[in-house]
Amino acid sequence: MRGSVTEIPRAGEAITKKIDESLTTGKLGFLEQLKAEVLPSLLEELVVTEIGPRKAVLFWKQAGATDLRSLEQTARAGKLLDLAGVGEKVEKYFLSHLTKMKR
């Protein structure tokens, strides 16, 4: 039995519009927009446990680090410490984790 996306419990207007668009067109404009805005290489940074999407975007937009290699160069140059919300602990953890990954 088929129903309407508006019948999905707890789904608000924005979600139901996205579901309807996806079912109707096979695409999701919001997702396409995000893909155009975010560099795919930023996903490399997410393999480091302490780096989530917010920090990856911060490193990209404020330090120009677009992948693990450029992020490592930025960290080794001590430039991560210039960013809001990034302290020595994060920098040391990142460099330590990266060293382990390389092994």
Backbone atoms as SQL, in Angstrom:
CREATE TABLE atoms (id INTEGER PRIMARY KEY, chain TEXT, resi INTEGER, resn TEXT, atom TEXT, x REAL, y REAL, z REAL);
INSERT INTO atoms VALUES
  (1, 'A', 1, 'MET', 'N', 0.840, -1.174, 0.000),
  (2, 'A', 1, 'MET', 'CA', 0.000, 0.000, 0.000),
  (3, 'A', 1, 'MET', 'C', 0.888, 1.242, 0.000),
  (4, 'A', 2, 'ARG', 'N', 0.600, 2.150, -0.875),
  (5, 'A', 2, 'ARG', 'CA', 1.383, 3.375, -0.968),
  (6, 'A', 2, 'ARG', 'C', 0.644, 4.510, -0.280),
  (7, 'A', 3, 'GLY', 'N', 1.409, 5.306, 0.417),
  (8, 'A', 3, 'GLY', 'CA', 0.830, 6.452, 1.089),
  (9, 'A', 3, 'GLY', 'C', 1.534, 7.715, 0.624),
  (10, 'A', 4, 'SER', 'N', 1.380, 8.725, 1.378),
  (11, 'A', 4, 'SER', 'CA', 2.003, 10.005, 1.077),
  (12, 'A', 4, 'SER', 'C', 3.177, 10.216, 2.024),
  (13, 'A', 5, 'VAL', 'N', 4.191, 10.915, 1.531),
  (14, 'A', 5, 'VAL', 'CA', 5.339, 11.198, 2.411),
  (15, 'A', 5, 'VAL', 'C', 4.927, 12.057, 3.593),
  (16, 'A', 6, 'THR', 'N', 3.827, 12.758, 3.468),
  (17, 'A', 6, 'THR', 'CA', 3.360, 13.580, 4.587),
  (18, 'A', 6, 'THR', 'C', 2.834, 12.720, 5.730),
  (19, 'A', 7, 'GLU', 'N', 2.649, 11.418, 5.485),
  (20, 'A', 7, 'GLU', 'CA', 2.162, 10.512, 6.520),
  (21, 'A', 7, 'GLU', 'C', 3.297, 9.908, 7.357),
  (22, 'A', 8, 'ILE', 'N', 4.533, 10.217, 7.019),
  (23, 'A', 8, 'ILE', 'CA', 5.665, 9.677, 7.770),
  (24, 'A', 8, 'ILE', 'C', 5.702, 10.354, 9.143),
  (25, 'A', 9, 'PRO', 'N', 5.683, 9.541, 10.210),
  (26, 'A', 9, 'PRO', 'CA', 5.683, 10.134, 11.556),
  (27, 'A', 9, 'PRO', 'C', 6.912, 11.006, 11.795),
  (28, 'A', 10, 'ARG', 'N', 6.712, 12.138, 12.411),
  (29, 'A', 10, 'ARG', 'CA', 7.754, 13.080, 12.825),
  (30, 'A', 10, 'ARG', 'C', 8.548, 13.699, 11.671),
  (31, 'A', 11, 'ALA', 'N', 8.131, 13.495, 10.455),
  (32, 'A', 11, 'ALA', 'CA', 8.819, 14.124, 9.321),
  (33, 'A', 11, 'ALA', 'C', 8.192, 15.490, 9.097),
  (34, 'A', 12, 'GLY', 'N', 9.042, 16.510, 9.201),
  (35, 'A', 12, 'GLY', 'CA', 8.555, 17.875, 9.000),
  (36, 'A', 12, 'GLY', 'C', 8.468, 18.228, 7.526),
  (37, 'A', 13, 'GLU', 'N', 8.087, 19.451, 7.286),
  (38, 'A', 13, 'GLU', 'CA', 7.878, 19.920, 5.912),
  (39, 'A', 13, 'GLU', 'C', 9.154, 19.844, 5.069),
  (40, 'A', 14, 'ALA', 'N', 10.282, 20.262, 5.635),
  (41, 'A', 14, 'ALA', 'CA', 11.534, 20.270, 4.872),
  (42, 'A', 14, 'ALA', 'C', 11.941, 18.854, 4.458),
  (43, 'A', 15, 'ILE', 'N', 11.826, 17.912, 5.373),
  (44, 'A', 15, 'ILE', 'CA', 12.198, 16.519, 5.079),
  (45, 'A', 15, 'ILE', 'C', 11.240, 15.918, 4.055),
  (46, 'A', 16, 'THR', 'N', 9.956, 16.141, 4.229),
  (47, 'A', 16, 'THR', 'CA', 9.001, 15.565, 3.278),
  (48, 'A', 16, 'THR', 'C', 9.197, 16.128, 1.877),
  (49, 'A', 17, 'LYS', 'N', 9.570, 17.398, 1.773),
  (50, 'A', 17, 'LYS', 'CA', 9.855, 17.977, 0.451),
  (51, 'A', 17, 'LYS', 'C', 11.065, 17.310, -0.186),
  (52, 'A', 18, 'LYS', 'N', 12.103, 17.053, 0.622),
  (53, 'A', 18, 'LYS', 'CA', 13.308, 16.397, 0.102),
  (54, 'A', 18, 'LYS', 'C', 13.009, 14.963, -0.331),
  (55, 'A', 19, 'ILE', 'N', 12.238, 14.246, 0.460),
  (56, 'A', 19, 'ILE', 'CA', 11.869, 12.876, 0.101),
  (57, 'A', 19, 'ILE', 'C', 11.048, 12.884, -1.178),
  (58, 'A', 20, 'ASP', 'N', 10.095, 13.770, -1.259),
  (59, 'A', 20, 'ASP', 'CA', 9.243, 13.873, -2.455),
  (60, 'A', 20, 'ASP', 'C', 10.080, 14.212, -3.691),
  (61, 'A', 21, 'GLU', 'N', 10.995, 15.159, -3.556),
  (62, 'A', 21, 'GLU', 'CA', 11.877, 15.530, -4.674),
  (63, 'A', 21, 'GLU', 'C', 12.716, 14.339, -5.119),
  (64, 'A', 22, 'SER', 'N', 13.260, 13.614, -4.173),
  (65, 'A', 22, 'SER', 'CA', 14.087, 12.451, -4.485),
  (66, 'A', 22, 'SER', 'C', 13.280, 11.371, -5.198),
  (67, 'A', 23, 'LEU', 'N', 12.082, 11.115, -4.709),
  (68, 'A', 23, 'LEU', 'CA', 11.236, 10.092, -5.324),
  (69, 'A', 23, 'LEU', 'C', 10.732, 10.520, -6.708),
  (70, 'A', 24, 'THR', 'N', 10.470, 11.792, -6.864),
  (71, 'A', 24, 'THR', 'CA', 9.926, 12.306, -8.120),
  (72, 'A', 24, 'THR', 'C', 10.991, 12.447, -9.207),
  (73, 'A', 25, 'THR', 'N', 12.151, 13.007, -8.833),
  (74, 'A', 25, 'THR', 'CA', 13.177, 13.316, -9.840),
  (75, 'A', 25, 'THR', 'C', 14.353, 12.347, -9.843),
  (76, 'A', 26, 'GLY', 'N', 14.497, 11.597, -8.758),
  (77, 'A', 26, 'GLY', 'CA', 15.654, 10.711, -8.645),
  (78, 'A', 26, 'GLY', 'C', 16.905, 11.446, -8.197),
  (79, 'A', 27, 'LYS', 'N', 16.762, 12.715, -7.904),
  (80, 'A', 27, 'LYS', 'CA', 17.891, 13.537, -7.448),
  (81, 'A', 27, 'LYS', 'C', 17.456, 14.344, -6.245),
  (82, 'A', 28, 'LEU', 'N', 18.442, 14.908, -5.578),
  (83, 'A', 28, 'LEU', 'CA', 18.162, 15.765, -4.437),
  (84, 'A', 28, 'LEU', 'C', 18.989, 17.035, -4.602),
  (85, 'A', 29, 'GLY', 'N', 18.330, 18.129, -4.933),
  (86, 'A', 29, 'GLY', 'CA', 19.008, 19.391, -5.191),
  (87, 'A', 29, 'GLY', 'C', 19.912, 19.828, -4.060),
  (88, 'A', 30, 'PHE', 'N', 19.466, 19.635, -2.833),
  (89, 'A', 30, 'PHE', 'CA', 20.253, 20.005, -1.657),
  (90, 'A', 30, 'PHE', 'C', 21.575, 19.256, -1.641),
  (91, 'A', 31, 'LEU', 'N', 21.532, 17.949, -1.930),
  (92, 'A', 31, 'LEU', 'CA', 22.749, 17.138, -1.956),
  (93, 'A', 31, 'LEU', 'C', 23.668, 17.563, -3.097),
  (94, 'A', 32, 'GLU', 'N', 23.102, 17.850, -4.242),
  (95, 'A', 32, 'GLU', 'CA', 23.902, 18.300, -5.381),
  (96, 'A', 32, 'GLU', 'C', 24.602, 19.622, -5.062),
  (97, 'A', 33, 'GLN', 'N', 23.896, 20.507, -4.368),
  (98, 'A', 33, 'GLN', 'CA', 24.479, 21.791, -3.963),
  (99, 'A', 33, 'GLN', 'C', 25.644, 21.567, -3.005),
  (100, 'A', 34, 'LEU', 'N', 25.471, 20.678, -2.034),
  (101, 'A', 34, 'LEU', 'CA', 26.552, 20.374, -1.084),
  (102, 'A', 34, 'LEU', 'C', 27.758, 19.782, -1.800),
  (103, 'A', 35, 'LYS', 'N', 27.518, 18.885, -2.751),
  (104, 'A', 35, 'LYS', 'CA', 28.618, 18.287, -3.504),
  (105, 'A', 35, 'LYS', 'C', 29.401, 19.349, -4.261),
  (106, 'A', 36, 'ALA', 'N', 28.706, 20.356, -4.760),
  (107, 'A', 36, 'ALA', 'CA', 29.377, 21.426, -5.503),
  (108, 'A', 36, 'ALA', 'C', 30.173, 22.345, -4.578),
  (109, 'A', 37, 'GLU', 'N', 29.736, 22.487, -3.341),
  (110, 'A', 37, 'GLU', 'CA', 30.370, 23.410, -2.398),
  (111, 'A', 37, 'GLU', 'C', 31.545, 22.805, -1.638),
  (112, 'A', 38, 'VAL', 'N', 31.511, 21.505, -1.386),
  (113, 'A', 38, 'VAL', 'CA', 32.507, 20.868, -0.533),
  (114, 'A', 38, 'VAL', 'C', 33.483, 20.051, -1.370),
  (115, 'A', 39, 'LEU', 'N', 34.756, 20.244, -1.104),
  (116, 'A', 39, 'LEU', 'CA', 35.789, 19.497, -1.819),
  (117, 'A', 39, 'LEU', 'C', 35.765, 18.027, -1.407),
  (118, 'A', 40, 'PRO', 'N', 35.725, 17.102, -2.367),
  (119, 'A', 40, 'PRO', 'CA', 35.728, 15.678, -2.021),
  (120, 'A', 40, 'PRO', 'C', 36.962, 15.267, -1.213),
  (121, 'A', 41, 'SER', 'N', 38.083, 15.930, -1.421),
  (122, 'A', 41, 'SER', 'CA', 39.307, 15.567, -0.698),
  (123, 'A', 41, 'SER', 'C', 39.200, 15.821, 0.804),
  (124, 'A', 42, 'LEU', 'N', 38.238, 16.646, 1.221),
  (125, 'A', 42, 'LEU', 'CA', 38.062, 16.889, 2.660),
  (126, 'A', 42, 'LEU', 'C', 37.660, 15.618, 3.393),
  (127, 'A', 43, 'LEU', 'N', 37.039, 14.679, 2.678),
  (128, 'A', 43, 'LEU', 'CA', 36.625, 13.429, 3.306),
  (129, 'A', 43, 'LEU', 'C', 37.823, 12.646, 3.829),
  (130, 'A', 44, 'GLU', 'N', 38.992, 12.845, 3.213),
  (131, 'A', 44, 'GLU', 'CA', 40.211, 12.178, 3.687),
  (132, 'A', 44, 'GLU', 'C', 40.482, 12.530, 5.144),
  (133, 'A', 45, 'GLU', 'N', 40.209, 13.771, 5.505),
  (134, 'A', 45, 'GLU', 'CA', 40.510, 14.243, 6.858),
  (135, 'A', 45, 'GLU', 'C', 39.630, 13.565, 7.911),
  (136, 'A', 46, 'LEU', 'N', 38.477, 13.069, 7.494),
  (137, 'A', 46, 'LEU', 'CA', 37.545, 12.481, 8.448),
  (138, 'A', 46, 'LEU', 'C', 37.983, 11.111, 8.956),
  (139, 'A', 47, 'VAL', 'N', 39.026, 10.525, 8.359),
  (140, 'A', 47, 'VAL', 'CA', 39.523, 9.241, 8.860),
  (141, 'A', 47, 'VAL', 'C', 40.248, 9.419, 10.189),
  (142, 'A', 48, 'VAL', 'N', 40.627, 10.630, 10.502),
  (143, 'A', 48, 'VAL', 'CA', 41.268, 10.921, 11.785),
  (144, 'A', 48, 'VAL', 'C', 40.155, 11.120, 12.809),
  (145, 'A', 49, 'THR', 'N', 40.179, 10.331, 13.869),
  (146, 'A', 49, 'THR', 'CA', 39.094, 10.283, 14.840),
  (147, 'A', 49, 'THR', 'C', 38.685, 11.644, 15.380),
  (148, 'A', 50, 'GLU', 'N', 39.636, 12.489, 15.705),
  (149, 'A', 50, 'GLU', 'CA', 39.312, 13.778, 16.316),
  (150, 'A', 50, 'GLU', 'C', 38.845, 14.832, 15.309),
  (151, 'A', 51, 'ILE', 'N', 38.902, 14.516, 14.027),
  (152, 'A', 51, 'ILE', 'CA', 38.495, 15.496, 13.023),
  (153, 'A', 51, 'ILE', 'C', 37.121, 15.127, 12.497),
  (154, 'A', 52, 'GLY', 'N', 36.164, 15.972, 12.816),
  (155, 'A', 52, 'GLY', 'CA', 34.812, 15.782, 12.308),
  (156, 'A', 52, 'GLY', 'C', 34.557, 16.766, 11.170),
  (157, 'A', 53, 'PRO', 'N', 33.359, 16.773, 10.639),
  (158, 'A', 53, 'PRO', 'CA', 33.038, 17.658, 9.520),
  (159, 'A', 53, 'PRO', 'C', 33.295, 19.141, 9.815),
  (160, 'A', 54, 'ARG', 'N', 32.974, 19.576, 11.018),
  (161, 'A', 54, 'ARG', 'CA', 33.175, 21.000, 11.353),
  (162, 'A', 54, 'ARG', 'C', 34.653, 21.391, 11.323),
  (163, 'A', 55, 'LYS', 'N', 35.492, 20.539, 11.917),
  (164, 'A', 55, 'LYS', 'CA', 36.925, 20.848, 11.924),
  (165, 'A', 55, 'LYS', 'C', 37.501, 20.760, 10.513),
  (166, 'A', 56, 'ALA', 'N', 37.056, 19.790, 9.728),
  (167, 'A', 56, 'ALA', 'CA', 37.550, 19.656, 8.351),
  (168, 'A', 56, 'ALA', 'C', 37.250, 20.926, 7.553),
  (169, 'A', 57, 'VAL', 'N', 36.042, 21.457, 7.718),
  (170, 'A', 57, 'VAL', 'CA', 35.675, 22.695, 7.016),
  (171, 'A', 57, 'VAL', 'C', 36.487, 23.868, 7.563),
  (172, 'A', 58, 'LEU', 'N', 36.694, 23.915, 8.876),
  (173, 'A', 58, 'LEU', 'CA', 37.512, 24.962, 9.491),
  (174, 'A', 58, 'LEU', 'C', 38.929, 24.933, 8.922),
  (175, 'A', 59, 'PHE', 'N', 39.538, 23.742, 8.865),
  (176, 'A', 59, 'PHE', 'CA', 40.893, 23.617, 8.328),
  (177, 'A', 59, 'PHE', 'C', 40.958, 24.051, 6.873),
  (178, 'A', 60, 'TRP', 'N', 39.920, 23.733, 6.123),
  (179, 'A', 60, 'TRP', 'CA', 39.865, 24.093, 4.703),
  (180, 'A', 60, 'TRP', 'C', 39.699, 25.595, 4.522),
  (181, 'A', 61, 'LYS', 'N', 38.676, 26.158, 5.156),
  (182, 'A', 61, 'LYS', 'CA', 38.341, 27.567, 4.913),
  (183, 'A', 61, 'LYS', 'C', 39.308, 28.542, 5.573),
  (184, 'A', 62, 'GLN', 'N', 39.868, 28.188, 6.737),
  (185, 'A', 62, 'GLN', 'CA', 40.728, 29.143, 7.428),
  (186, 'A', 62, 'GLN', 'C', 42.217, 28.852, 7.282),
  (187, 'A', 63, 'ALA', 'N', 42.565, 27.610, 6.952),
  (188, 'A', 63, 'ALA', 'CA', 43.990, 27.289, 6.829),
  (189, 'A', 63, 'ALA', 'C', 44.354, 26.796, 5.422),
  (190, 'A', 64, 'GLY', 'N', 43.344, 26.592, 4.584),
  (191, 'A', 64, 'GLY', 'CA', 43.612, 26.151, 3.215),
  (192, 'A', 64, 'GLY', 'C', 43.987, 24.689, 3.096),
  (193, 'A', 65, 'ALA', 'N', 43.787, 23.916, 4.145),
  (194, 'A', 65, 'ALA', 'CA', 44.127, 22.488, 4.121),
  (195, 'A', 65, 'ALA', 'C', 42.977, 21.723, 3.472),
  (196, 'A', 66, 'THR', 'N', 43.229, 21.176, 2.290),
  (197, 'A', 66, 'THR', 'CA', 42.161, 20.523, 1.534),
  (198, 'A', 66, 'THR', 'C', 42.241, 18.997, 1.522),
  (199, 'A', 67, 'ASP', 'N', 43.306, 18.440, 2.098),
  (200, 'A', 67, 'ASP', 'CA', 43.458, 16.987, 2.178),
  (201, 'A', 67, 'ASP', 'C', 44.437, 16.674, 3.307),
  (202, 'A', 68, 'LEU', 'N', 44.669, 15.391, 3.552),
  (203, 'A', 68, 'LEU', 'CA', 45.543, 15.016, 4.671),
  (204, 'A', 68, 'LEU', 'C', 46.959, 15.555, 4.512),
  (205, 'A', 69, 'ARG', 'N', 47.476, 15.532, 3.295),
  (206, 'A', 69, 'ARG', 'CA', 48.854, 15.994, 3.080),
  (207, 'A', 69, 'ARG', 'C', 48.992, 17.481, 3.407),
  (208, 'A', 70, 'SER', 'N', 48.072, 18.295, 2.897),
  (209, 'A', 70, 'SER', 'CA', 48.170, 19.731, 3.186),
  (210, 'A', 70, 'SER', 'C', 47.849, 20.026, 4.650),
  (211, 'A', 71, 'LEU', 'N', 46.988, 19.208, 5.254),
  (212, 'A', 71, 'LEU', 'CA', 46.696, 19.388, 6.676),
  (213, 'A', 71, 'LEU', 'C', 47.914, 19.050, 7.516),
  (214, 'A', 72, 'GLU', 'N', 48.637, 18.012, 7.131),
  (215, 'A', 72, 'GLU', 'CA', 49.863, 17.661, 7.854),
  (216, 'A', 72, 'GLU', 'C', 50.883, 18.795, 7.748),
  (217, 'A', 73, 'GLN', 'N', 51.048, 19.356, 6.571),
  (218, 'A', 73, 'GLN', 'CA', 51.992, 20.468, 6.393),
  (219, 'A', 73, 'GLN', 'C', 51.594, 21.652, 7.259),
  (220, 'A', 74, 'THR', 'N', 50.307, 21.936, 7.293),
  (221, 'A', 74, 'THR', 'CA', 49.800, 23.047, 8.105),
  (222, 'A', 74, 'THR', 'C', 50.069, 22.798, 9.590),
  (223, 'A', 75, 'ALA', 'N', 49.824, 21.566, 10.038),
  (224, 'A', 75, 'ALA', 'CA', 50.036, 21.225, 11.450),
  (225, 'A', 75, 'ALA', 'C', 51.514, 21.285, 11.812),
  (226, 'A', 76, 'ARG', 'N', 52.373, 20.740, 10.954),
  (227, 'A', 76, 'ARG', 'CA', 53.817, 20.738, 11.239),
  (228, 'A', 76, 'ARG', 'C', 54.386, 22.159, 11.259),
  (229, 'A', 77, 'ALA', 'N', 53.741, 23.065, 10.534),
  (230, 'A', 77, 'ALA', 'CA', 54.168, 24.465, 10.530),
  (231, 'A', 77, 'ALA', 'C', 53.597, 25.229, 11.729),
  (232, 'A', 78, 'GLY', 'N', 52.770, 24.542, 12.545),
  (233, 'A', 78, 'GLY', 'CA', 52.194, 25.168, 13.734),
  (234, 'A', 78, 'GLY', 'C', 51.048, 26.112, 13.440),
  (235, 'A', 79, 'LYS', 'N', 50.502, 26.041, 12.232),
  (236, 'A', 79, 'LYS', 'CA', 49.442, 26.978, 11.841),
  (237, 'A', 79, 'LYS', 'C', 48.052, 26.574, 12.308),
  (238, 'A', 80, 'LEU', 'N', 47.876, 25.331, 12.747),
  (239, 'A', 80, 'LEU', 'CA', 46.560, 24.925, 13.249),
  (240, 'A', 80, 'LEU', 'C', 46.239, 25.637, 14.554),
  (241, 'A', 81, 'LEU', 'N', 47.275, 25.945, 15.308),
  (242, 'A', 81, 'LEU', 'CA', 47.077, 26.596, 16.603),
  (243, 'A', 81, 'LEU', 'C', 46.510, 28.005, 16.466),
  (244, 'A', 82, 'ASP', 'N', 46.588, 28.571, 15.266),
  (245, 'A', 82, 'ASP', 'CA', 46.040, 29.902, 15.025),
  (246, 'A', 82, 'ASP', 'C', 44.516, 29.877, 14.862),
  (247, 'A', 83, 'LEU', 'N', 43.950, 28.691, 14.718),
  (248, 'A', 83, 'LEU', 'CA', 42.517, 28.563, 14.447),
  (249, 'A', 83, 'LEU', 'C', 41.714, 28.462, 15.738),
  (250, 'A', 84, 'ALA', 'N', 40.534, 29.053, 15.718),
  (251, 'A', 84, 'ALA', 'CA', 39.650, 29.006, 16.885),
  (252, 'A', 84, 'ALA', 'C', 39.240, 27.567, 17.171),
  (253, 'A', 85, 'GLY', 'N', 39.333, 27.158, 18.418),
  (254, 'A', 85, 'GLY', 'CA', 38.908, 25.822, 18.823),
  (255, 'A', 85, 'GLY', 'C', 39.942, 24.737, 18.605),
  (256, 'A', 86, 'VAL', 'N', 41.131, 25.120, 18.178),
  (257, 'A', 86, 'VAL', 'CA', 42.188, 24.129, 17.966),
  (258, 'A', 86, 'VAL', 'C', 43.332, 24.456, 18.910),
  (259, 'A', 87, 'GLY', 'N', 43.612, 23.513, 19.782),
  (260, 'A', 87, 'GLY', 'CA', 44.705, 23.709, 20.727),
  (261, 'A', 87, 'GLY', 'C', 45.812, 22.704, 20.494),
  (262, 'A', 88, 'GLU', 'N', 46.797, 22.753, 21.352),
  (263, 'A', 88, 'GLU', 'CA', 47.940, 21.842, 21.245),
  (264, 'A', 88, 'GLU', 'C', 47.517, 20.383, 21.293),
  (265, 'A', 89, 'LYS', 'N', 46.524, 20.090, 22.113),
  (266, 'A', 89, 'LYS', 'CA', 46.066, 18.707, 22.266),
  (267, 'A', 89, 'LYS', 'C', 45.560, 18.152, 20.927),
  (268, 'A', 90, 'VAL', 'N', 44.756, 18.915, 20.224),
  (269, 'A', 90, 'VAL', 'CA', 44.225, 18.478, 18.925),
  (270, 'A', 90, 'VAL', 'C', 45.359, 18.319, 17.921),
  (271, 'A', 91, 'GLU', 'N', 46.246, 19.302, 17.900),
  (272, 'A', 91, 'GLU', 'CA', 47.355, 19.245, 16.951),
  (273, 'A', 91, 'GLU', 'C', 48.244, 18.018, 17.214),
  (274, 'A', 92, 'LYS', 'N', 48.604, 17.792, 18.473),
  (275, 'A', 92, 'LYS', 'CA', 49.448, 16.642, 18.818),
  (276, 'A', 92, 'LYS', 'C', 48.747, 15.325, 18.501),
  (277, 'A', 93, 'TYR', 'N', 47.468, 15.248, 18.818),
  (278, 'A', 93, 'TYR', 'CA', 46.716, 14.031, 18.541),
  (279, 'A', 93, 'TYR', 'C', 46.695, 13.765, 17.044),
  (280, 'A', 94, 'PHE', 'N', 46.421, 14.797, 16.275),
  (281, 'A', 94, 'PHE', 'CA', 46.360, 14.633, 14.819),
  (282, 'A', 94, 'PHE', 'C', 47.692, 14.135, 14.275),
  (283, 'A', 95, 'LEU', 'N', 48.772, 14.770, 14.651),
  (284, 'A', 95, 'LEU', 'CA', 50.085, 14.366, 14.144),
  (285, 'A', 95, 'LEU', 'C', 50.448, 12.950, 14.588),
  (286, 'A', 96, 'SER', 'N', 50.100, 12.596, 15.820),
  (287, 'A', 96, 'SER', 'CA', 50.353, 11.246, 16.315),
  (288, 'A', 96, 'SER', 'C', 49.535, 10.219, 15.531),
  (289, 'A', 97, 'HIS', 'N', 48.271, 10.518, 15.323),
  (290, 'A', 97, 'HIS', 'CA', 47.388, 9.616, 14.580),
  (291, 'A', 97, 'HIS', 'C', 47.871, 9.450, 13.135),
  (292, 'A', 98, 'LEU', 'N', 48.290, 10.542, 12.547),
  (293, 'A', 98, 'LEU', 'CA', 48.776, 10.496, 11.163),
  (294, 'A', 98, 'LEU', 'C', 50.027, 9.639, 11.040),
  (295, 'A', 99, 'THR', 'N', 50.926, 9.751, 12.016),
  (296, 'A', 99, 'THR', 'CA', 52.135, 8.931, 12.024),
  (297, 'A', 99, 'THR', 'C', 51.778, 7.446, 12.092),
  (298, 'A', 100, 'LYS', 'N', 50.808, 7.113, 12.949),
  (299, 'A', 100, 'LYS', 'CA', 50.347, 5.714, 13.061),
  (300, 'A', 100, 'LYS', 'C', 49.717, 5.235, 11.761),
  (301, 'A', 101, 'MET', 'N', 48.951, 6.096, 11.112),
  (302, 'A', 101, 'MET', 'CA', 48.319, 5.725, 9.849),
  (303, 'A', 101, 'MET', 'C', 49.352, 5.435, 8.769),
  (304, 'A', 102, 'LYS', 'N', 50.429, 6.185, 8.757),
  (305, 'A', 102, 'LYS', 'CA', 51.462, 6.009, 7.736),
  (306, 'A', 102, 'LYS', 'C', 52.173, 4.662, 7.870),
  (307, 'A', 103, 'ARG', 'N', 52.235, 4.146, 9.104),
  (308, 'A', 103, 'ARG', 'CA', 52.894, 2.858, 9.339),
  (309, 'A', 103, 'ARG', 'C', 52.030, 1.801, 8.757);
